[in-house]
Amino acid sequence: MTASTTPALSPDRLVCARSRSIDASGIRSVWQLSVTMKDPINLSIGQPDFGVPEEICQSAIESIRHHHNGYSLTTGVPSVQDSLWEFLGQDVGWARGDVHGAMVTSGTSGALLLAAFALAGPGDEIIYPDPYFILYPQLARLTGATAVPCGTYPDFRMTAERLERCITPRTKMVILVSPSNPCGTVLNGAELQDIVDLCRAKGVAVVSDEIYDVFTFSDVREEGRCPSAARLWDEVLLIRGFGKSYGATGWRLGYAAGPKWLIDEMAKMQQYTFVCAPTPLQHAIPTMLRHDMGEIVRRFESRRDLVVEAFEGVTSVPRPGGAFYAFVEVPAHLGISATEFATRAVEKNTLIIPGKVFSERDTHFRLSFAAPDHKLAEGLAALRSLMVR
């Protein structure tokens, strides 16, 4: 048999409309650019710049050595489930039983995908804040639903008033994200209560993406912790993760908790997709739940302050309350888009992400302060210099 010079397969015919509707992440292109640069000041990627704490590493290592390397139950290792329920009881007041369920997931992105598969389909609508985490609009495309961005400019707060304008009889789920990627916004308890009350009255599911809950700064904590919609309504779907908080993004660990009927539907979807979260790494979750990240969070709070101070007098930066991002406005007097500003930043060896990656607008850029202090200081000086004529 000889090889044909004419391809047998036609991408134009074979690639489906769903896949064609999704573009590669704009973050990926910046990441690829960073590889070609010599020692760039990389303020683009949401990758923690600290290592996984040693006791957490040891938990995973011991799990592998004890041969916990096969499949787990779809919802997670039973002993890990026990630890999760102990934590959930303390943090949100939920107990395992007929009302609530919980499952370990392959990161928070895995949990969000399972929730969308369980709740949304053609003709349904998914509402999320704009600016948004890049996965949110794709959840609609992947499920055949309609993506409905809720504008939150200029303060990046998804209030009940803004949200109500977006809800229709076709709305199935509203995604909350607090602390926010890309803005660092943390909604307070009163704002969350208004949203919960609205969604309860409308019969709409609330999906609370709290992947950065550990990274909530002192000036916005309530009762010493991140405000959560799950403490206000026991029918919220709570999604949290371990990758960002503990420097273990590659471990792909998260969890979902909420109404048992919804967790059951998500578990059914997980059986046919992810199967289960990585088993040996699940065994590190109890150690993660006990580990105090306070020192590192305080370091990031100081970095947040440096970011806000760096742009004083030259542009607007709503003060981030958590995570490790700021969404910075490109000064209007420059007369350029955020994409063009990001290109100019590359000329100063500094990488940022233009706002159009996260938004319907291209007026701001996302800056990650998960970078060594000296690199952050250099990058902030470079960015400020581009704003001053």
N, C-alpha and C positions, 0 to 999 in steps of 0.2 A: 504494500500500500504506500503510495506516495503522498506527501503533504500537498494540499491544495494551496495555491497562491490566493484564492478567493476565500475570505472568512465564511465559515458555515453559519455562524450566528450573527444576527443583526441586533445590536443594542437598541436601535430605533424601534424595532418591533417588539423586543422582549422586555425592556425595562418598563415597569408599570408606572402609571400616572402618580401613584402615591409617592414612589421614590423620586420621581422627577420634580415633585412639588417641594422637596426639601433640599435646601442648599447646605453645603458643608459649612460648619461653624466658622464665623469670622475670627473667633479666638484661635482656631487651628492655624489659620494663615499667618497670624502674628507669631505664634509659637514656631512655625517653620522658618519665619524670617529670623527669629532670634538665633537659630542654629548657624546662620550664615554670617552673623555679626561677631566681632571680636570684643569679648567682655562687655556685653550691653548692660545698660541699666534697665532691668526688666521689671516694670511695674504693671505688667499686663495680666499675668496668670494668677488665678486664685489657688495657688499651691502653698501651703504653710511652709515657712522657712525654718521650722524646728523639727527635730526628729521625733519619732514615736518614743514616748517615755519608756525607760528600760523595763519597768515592771510589767508594762503591757506587752512589750516584745517577748519577755520571758513566758508570759501566759500562752502566747501563740506557739512559741518554740516547744514548750512542754506538751502542748496539745498534739503537735505533730509527732513528737517522740513517743507519746502514748497511743499513737496510731488512730487518732480521731480524724481520719483522712477520707472516709467514705461519705456517702450521702447522709444528710440529716433529714428529719421530718421536714416537709415543705415549709411549715411555719417556724421551724427552728429547733435547736437542741433543747430537750426538756429542761435541763438545769439552767440554761440561758434564759428560757422563758420564765422560770421561777425568779431569777434576778430582775428581769424586766418588770414583772408584776410587782415585786417589792418596791422598785424604784417608782413605777407609775402610781402606786398607792401613796407614796410619800409626796410626789411632785404634783399630781393632778387629782388625786383622790379617787382614782378608779380601781375597781377590784375585778379579778378574773371571775367570770360567771356567765350567766345567760345573756347579759346586756352587752358586755364589752369583750372584745377579742384583741389579740396582738400577734404580730408575726415579724420575724427577722427577714430583711430584704437585702437584695444586692444593691446597696447604697440607697440614697433617697431618690435618685433618678429611677431606680427600679421600682420603688414604692409608688412614685408618681405615675409611672407608666401603667402599673397594675390597677391603680385607682381609676385612671382614665379608661382603660379597657373595661373595667367593671361598670362604669357609670355612663359613659358617653358613646354615642354612635351617630350615624348619619341623621341629620335634622336637629341634633342637640347642639347646645352652645356651652362653651367653657370660657369663663371670665377670669382674667388675671390682670394684675397691675402693669401699667406701662410707665416707666421702664420695667423690664421683666428679665427673669432668668431665661436663657436661650431655649430651654426645653419646652417651656409652656406653650408657645404657639404650635410647636411641632406635635404636641400631644393631640391637638385637634386634627392635624393632618393625618396622623397615624391611625386615628380612630374613625375618621370620616366626619367628625364633628366640625363645628364652626368656631374659630378663634375670635374672641371678643376682648380686645384690650381696653382696660379702664384707665383713662388718662389721669395721672397724678401730679403733673407739673403744676407749679414750680417747686413744691415742697416734698414731693414723692410720698405722700401719705394717701393710701386708699381708704377714704372715709366712706361711711354708709351713704352719705349724700351723693358722692360721685358714683358709688357702686349701684345705687338704685336706678340711676339713669340707664344702666347697661342691662339690667335684668328684664327678660321677656318670658313668656310662657314656655319657651324652648330651653331656658337655662337649666342645666343639670348640676353644674359644680362651679364654685368660686374658689380660686386658689389665693390664699393669703401667704405672704412670705415676710417673716419678721423674726430676726433681722433680715434685711433685704440684700440680695445680690441683684443688681449692681450698686445700690445706693447706700447701704448700711442703715437704712431707716428702721426704727423699732416703733411699732404701734403701741400706744399705752392701753391700759385696761379699759378706760372709758371708750376709746375708739373701737376696740375689739368687741366690747359689749354691744355697741350700736350695730356693728356688722352682724354679730350673732343674732341679735333680735330681728334684724331685717331678713336674714336668710331663713330663720325659723318660720317667720310669718309667710315667706314666699315658698317654703318647701324646697329649698335649694341646699345641696350638700356643701359644707365648708371643709376644704382641704387645707390644713394649716402646715405649711412647709417651714419647719423650724430647725433646719440643718445647722444654723449658726447659734442655737440657743445658748450654748456654753460661752460663746463670744459676745456677751452683752455687757456693755460698759456701765460703770457705777452710777452715772448720772441719769440712766433711764431704767435701771432695775426697780422692780416693785416687790417689796418684801424679800429683797435680796436675790431675786431671780428674774429671768426673762418673762415678761407678760405673755400669757398663752390663752388662746381662745378655748383650749381644751378644758380650762378650769371654769369656763363660763357656760358651757353647753356640753352635755355628755354624749351628743351625737356628732361632734366634730371628729373628722379623721385627722389624727395627729401623726405627722411624719417627721422623724428626726434621723440624724446620721452620726457616724463616728469618725469619718475620714477627715473632715476639716478640723474638728475639735481636737483630735489627737495626732494630727500629722500623718494619718494612715489612709490617704485618699485612694491608694492603689489596692487597699484591702477590700473595698466595695462592701461596706457594712452599713446598714441602716435598719430602721424598724418602723412599723406602722401600728397604730392602736386606735380603736374607735368602735363604732357599732359592730356587734358580732356578725350581723348579716352581711355587712360590707367586707369585713375581714375574710369571711368565708368565701365570698365571691372573688376577692383578690387572691386568696390561697389557691383557688381553682385555676386562676389564670397563671399563677406562678408554677404550678405543676407542669404546664405545657410550654413554659418559656425558660425561666431561670432555674427551675427545679427546686433549688434551695440556695441560700447564701453560702459562701465558702465555709465549710464545716470547721476546719481547724481554727480559723480565725474567729468564728463565733465564740469559741471558748475563751477568748480574751475580753468579751463584752462585760462580764461581771467586774473585771479589774478596771475597765474603762469607766464604768458607772461609779466606782468608788474613788477614782483618781482625781485629785484636786489640780485643776489647771489654772488656778487663780494667779500665780506669778506670771505666767505667760500672757494671760488676758490683760493684766495690768501693763505689761510691756506694750501690748498692742494698743491699749488705750492712750498711752503716751505718744505712740506713733500717730494715732488719730489726731491728737492735739497738734502735732507738728504739721500735719497735712492742712488742717484748717488754718493755722497761723500762716503757712507758706503762701496762701492765696488771698490773705486779707488785703483789701484795698485794690485788688486787680480783677476779681471775679467772684461769682456766687458759688458757695459750696454748702448746701444744707448739712448740718453737723451730723455725721454718722453716729448712731447709738450702739452699733454692734457690727459683727462680721469684720472684714478687713478691706473694705472698699469705700471710695468716695466717688460721687458722680459730679464731675466738675464742669461748669458751663464755660464754653469758649466765649471770650468777651466779644460782644457784638461789634465793637469798634474795629476788630480785625477783619470783619467782612468775609469770613471763611467758614466752611463746615468743620465739624469735628473730624471728619475723615482727612481733610486737608491739614488740619492742625496735627493730627497723629503722624502724617507724613513728614511734616516739619520737625516733629519731635525725634523721628528716626535720624534725621540729619545731626541731631545732638546726642546720638547713641542711646536714646531713651525710648522704651516701648510702652505704649498705652493702647487701650481698645476704644475705637470711635463709637459714639453713642448709637449709631444706626444698627449695630450688632444686637443691641438690647432694647430697641425702641423704634417707634414709627418716626421719630425725629432724629436728626443728626446735629444736634446743637451742643451736646455734652460729650465727655469722654469718661470712661471708667479707669480709675487708678487703683491698683492694689498696693496696700502698704504691708503686704506679707513679703518684705524684702529686708535684707540686712540694713541696719541703721545708717551706715555710711553711704550705701547705695541709694537709699531713700532720700537722704539729704541732697545728694548730687542730682538725683532726678527731679526733685522738687525745685531746686534752683534753676535747672535747665528749663523746666516747664514755665516757671514764672517769667524767666527772661524772654520767652516767646510771646508772652502776653503784654509786655511793656514796650511801648513804642519809644 
